[in-house]
């Protein structure tokens, strides 16, 4: 028995009862076969990769520095976000030093060289970290990462401008505007 459930204006899900009556599993039927029957996939057989996959918010771990900063975390499961923030600092500080060094070089380098250096630095920053950092601030907006409130605010006030996000705006926009139902303390 297949039944259709509307989940929006344009989308429907097809559910089929599990062949095992003792199981509470539901299945989705996603496509028709050439003989007219439906191909059914049991949700119990699907592995939720959100729970089982390795987190990869960061590019590399800096063991000595991360080991020193790890006690500052509220929850050790946030270690990938700490590693990401350390990766960003490790990219931004030397990258900005190179860009400023090229800009202040004597005798002055051509403007094309200066502009290309800045462009390469910024494109690299966005390609390497934009999506990962946006995910990090999304989590940090819902739940503080660090025990220290100053460190939690640094994410929104110091890091965000490097990614084109105004200081302090993300948390207010995302949490208070989108999730007002369970954020009364803010």
N, C-alpha and C positions, 0 to 999 in steps of 0.2 A: 504494500500500500504506500503510494507516494503522495504527499500533500504539499501544497505550495503555500509559502508564507511571504507576504509582501514586507520588505524591509526599507522601503523608500519609494519614491515616485517612479523610478525606472528599474529597480532591482528586485528580484525575487530569489528566495532560496527554496530548494526542493528538499524535503526531508523524507526519509524512509525509516520505518521502524526497524530496529536491529533484528536480524534473524534469530537471535537468542532472546526469548521472551524474558528471561531473568535479568538480562542486561538492560541498563537504562541508556545505552548508547543510541545516539541518533546518527544518521548518515546523510550526506549531501549527494544529490544526483546532479552532476554538472553537465553532462552531455548525452545526446542520443546516439545510439549505435546505428549501424546501417540496417539492421533488422528491425528497428523501431523500439527496441528495449532501451532502458536507461542504464548508463554506467553508474554504479553506486560506490561511493567511498565512505567507509565507516570512520567516523572521527576518532574513535579509540585507536585506530591504526596510524593516525597521523601524529608525528612527533612535533611538539611545539618547540621550535628552535629558539624561541625567546628564553626558555628555561634551560635548554641543554647546550646551547652554543657557547663558545668561548667569547668573552667580551673583548672587543678590539677598539675601544675608544682612543687608545694611545698607540703611538708608533713604536716606542721602545721604552724600557724601564731604566731609570738611572738608579741603580741599587743603593749606593751610599746616601744620596740625597733623599730618596723616597723612604729609606729605613729611618732616617732622622725625622721626617715629617709624618710618618704613619701614625704615631700616637695622637696627632692633632685631629684625626678623623673621628667622627661620631660613630660611624659604622664601617667596619673593615671591608664591607662589600663595595664601598665607594673608592677603593684603591685605584681602579682604572681611571677615575676622574682626576684623582690627585696626580697620577702619572701623566695624564693629558695636560694638566695645567703646568706641570714641570716641563713637558715637551714644548709647550708654547713659549715659556720663558726662555728655554734653551735655543729656540729659533729666533725669537724677537730680539733679544739683547745683542747677539752677535750680528744678526741681520741689519739692525738699525745702526750698529757701529760701522758696518761696511758701507751702508748707504750714506751716512754722514761723512765718513772718511772720503768717499769718492766726491761728495759735494764740496768738501773743504780742501781737496787736494790742491797743492801748489806745485807747479803752475796749474791754473784751472783747466780741467778737462772739458771737452766739448759738451754742450747741453744735451746732445743726443745720448752720450755715455751716461750722464747723470740721470736722465729720465729713464733710460733702459734699466739701470741698476735699481731704481725705485720701483719700476713696473715689475721686474723679475722678482724682487723681494715680496711685493704685495700679492702678486698672482700665486707665488709659492705659498704664502701664508694662507690664502683663501683655499687653494687646492688641497693643502695638507691638513688644514684644521677647521675650516668653516663649519662643515656639517657636524663634525665631532664636538666642536665647542658649543654649537647650538643645542645639541642633545645634552651636553653637560649642564648648561645654564637652565635648560628645561627641568632637569632633575633637581638642580640646586634651588630653583624657584619653589618647588613643591616641598622640599625637605632639605634643611641645612646639612651641608657636608661636614663642616668643622665644628668643634666645640666652641671655638672663639667666634663671636659675632663679627669682629673686624675682618677676620679672614673670609667669612661668608660674604660680607659686603664687598670685599676686594674683587670678587669674581664679577660682580655687577657694575662696579665703578672703575676698576682699573683695566680689566681684560676686554670688556665689551667694545670700547671704542676702536680697538684694533680690527674688529670685524664689522664695523659700520653700524653698530647698535648704540644708540645714545645711552649715556651713563644712567644707571638706575631705572630705566624705563621698562626693561623686559619683564621683571618680576611683577610690577604693577599692571602692565598690560596683560600678561599671560594669566597670572594667578587670580588677580582681582577681577579682571574683565571676563575671563573664560570660565573660571572655576569658583565663582562667588558662593555657590551653594554650600561649600564646606571650608570656607576660609574666613569665617567671621572674626577671628582674632586678629586679622591683618588690618 
